[in-house]
Amino acid sequence: GGANVMIDGGEYDGAKAYKDSKVCNMLTMREMHKRWHDSKGVTFGSLYPGCVAETNLFREKRAWFRWLFPRFQKYVTKG
């Protein structure tokens, strides 16, 4: 089925879906700022939350990656 198809027609990829959603958030904020900042005085912005490695975001990936990635991210971010 079509329930798990990406917007570009490809198969569902959780990591890409997450990244695409962040890009869409940024584009929405840019457009809202462009349309209403000067006329309404409202400032719009968006923030990237960083990598949240300990979620089900990578549940479709191989087990070794799901084990290693959170540990790697904690090392990289010093978290």
C-alpha positions as CSV (number, residue, x, y, z in Angstrom):
1,G,0.0,0.0,0.0
2,G,0.0,3.6,-0.5
3,A,-0.2,4.4,3.3
4,N,3.6,4.3,3.7
5,V,4.7,6.2,0.6
6,M,6.9,9.3,0.8
7,I,5.7,12.5,-0.9
8,D,8.2,11.9,-3.7
9,G,6.7,8.4,-4.3
10,G,9.5,6.4,-2.7
11,E,9.1,3.9,0.0
12,Y,8.7,5.2,3.6
13,D,12.0,6.2,5.3
14,G,11.6,7.4,8.9
15,A,14.8,9.4,8.9
16,K,14.0,11.1,5.7
17,A,10.4,11.8,6.8
18,Y,11.8,13.5,9.9
19,K,14.3,15.6,8.0
20,D,11.7,16.5,5.4
21,S,9.3,17.6,8.2
22,K,12.0,19.9,9.6
23,V,12.6,21.5,6.2
24,C,8.8,22.0,5.8
25,N,8.7,23.7,9.2
26,M,11.5,26.1,8.2
27,L,9.9,26.9,4.8
28,T,6.5,27.5,6.5
29,M,8.1,30.0,9.0
30,R,10.0,31.8,6.2
31,E,6.8,32.2,4.2
32,M,4.8,33.4,7.2
33,H,7.5,35.9,8.1
34,K,7.6,37.1,4.5
35,R,3.8,37.6,4.3
36,W,3.1,39.1,7.7
37,H,6.2,40.6,9.3
38,D,6.1,44.0,7.7
39,S,2.3,44.4,7.7
40,K,1.6,42.9,11.2
41,G,4.9,43.3,13.0
42,V,5.0,39.6,13.8
43,T,8.3,37.8,13.8
44,F,8.3,34.1,12.9
45,G,11.1,31.6,13.5
46,S,11.8,27.9,13.7
47,L,14.4,25.9,15.6
48,Y,16.1,22.6,14.9
49,P,15.8,20.4,18.0
50,G,19.0,18.6,17.3
51,C,19.4,14.9,17.0
52,V,17.1,13.0,19.3
53,A,18.8,9.6,19.0
54,E,16.8,7.7,21.6
55,T,13.5,7.5,19.8
56,N,11.8,5.1,17.4
57,L,12.9,7.3,14.5
58,F,15.3,4.7,13.2
59,R,13.1,1.6,14.0
60,E,13.3,0.5,10.3
61,K,17.1,0.4,10.4
62,R,19.3,-2.5,11.2
63,A,19.7,-3.6,14.9
64,W,23.4,-2.7,15.0
65,F,22.6,0.8,13.8
66,R,19.8,1.3,16.4
67,W,22.3,0.2,19.1
68,L,25.3,2.2,17.9
69,F,23.7,5.5,16.8
70,P,22.5,6.7,20.2
71,R,25.9,6.0,21.7
72,F,27.6,7.8,18.9
73,Q,25.4,10.8,19.2
74,K,25.9,11.1,22.9
75,Y,29.7,11.0,22.3
76,V,29.5,13.6,19.5
77,T,27.1,16.0,21.5
78,K,28.9,15.3,24.8
79,G,25.4,14.5,26.2
